[in-house]
Amino acid sequence: MNIGGNKEAVIQVKDITNNEIGEDVPIWMNALPVMGWLDLMTGDSGSEKYNAKMQESTHIFLCDYFPLAYSGDEKEEIKITPGNSRIIVEGEIYEVTLYDDPMGLHEQLEIFLKFTGG
């Protein structure tokens, strides 16, 4: 039975390229489209930090299981990790904090996120 979902998301992975003067510049490449459910876990929009109102929230994205790897431009398999990926949902950017395959059953993925902006 599939989880389905009501949100389309794209997992992006970070690659490094060089600019005109040889500096490393990160670029984000689309790796995998996924369909699932996005839910808020905690959130606040207080103004304690920097005397400015800032939204801070954590979310979870639930989706069907898929292997955490994709074939890059050179057709080499690239492992998707929290350190090299992010998720875009409806134009909003979320930092991935954890990929979890509950109990290793390969039935679903729980992707823990931190909202970073649009």
N, C-alpha and C positions, 0 to 999 in steps of 0.2 A: 504494500500500500504506500503510495506516495504522499508526501507532506503537502505538496502544492505550494500555495502562497498567494499573496495579493500584492507583493512588491517585487519588481524587477531590480536586480542589482548587478553591478559589474565589479569583479575583483580585479584590481590592477596590481602589477608588480613594478618595483623600482629597478631601473637600469641606470648605468652611469655612462655619460658621453662626455666629450671634451668640447669646450667652446673655442673661439678663435685664438685665444691666448694660452690654450692648453690646460685650463682649469677644469676639474671634474664638475659636471653639472648633472644632477639627477633628473631623469625623465620617467614618467609613468606610462606604462603600456597596458592596454586591456589584455587580461589573461583569460578570464572565464566569465560568461554570463550565468547568473544564478537566479532562481525564483524562490521566494520564501516569505517568511513573516518577520517583520521588524517590530520590536517591542521595547519600550522604555523600562529600564530597571531602576535607575535613580536619576535625579536631576535637580538643578538649582539655577537660579539666575540672579543670585545676590550680587551685591556690589562691594564685597569685602576686599577683593584683590584690586589693587591699582586704582581704587576709587572710581572704578568704571563698572558698568553692568556687563557681566559676561555670563554666557550660558555655559554651564558645565553639566554634562549628562553622560550616562553610560547606557548602552543599548545591548540587546541580544538579537541576532539574526538567526532564525531557525530555518534550515533547508534540508533537502534530501542529501544523503551522503555522496561525495565525489572524492576521488583521489586528490590530494593537495600537491599537484604538479601540473605543469603544462609545457608544451613545446614552444620554445622561443623562436626568434628569427633564424637562428642557425640550426634549428631543429634539434637542439639539445634539450633534454628534459630539465626544467627548472623547478625546484621544490618551492612551494608557496609556504611562507612562514609569517608570523606576526611582524617580524623585523623587516621584511621586504615587500609587504603588501598593505593595501588599503581597500576600502569598499566605497563605491559611489552608489547612493540610493536617491533617486529623484533629484539629482544635481547636488545633493549634500554629501560631504566627504566625512568618512568615519575612519579613524585609526583602528586597526585590528590589534586587540590586546591578547586574544587567545582563540585558537581553533580547538574545539573539543568534539571528539567522537565518543559519546557517552558509552562507557563500558566496553569500548572497542567492538561494538556490534556492527558497524558499517551500515547503519540504518538511517542516521541523520547526523547533521553537523550543527553544533551550537557555536556560533561565531560571536565572541564578545567584542564589543566596539566602544570607542570613545568618540563622541561627536567633536569634529574639529572645524566645521564650517561649510560654506557653500562655494 
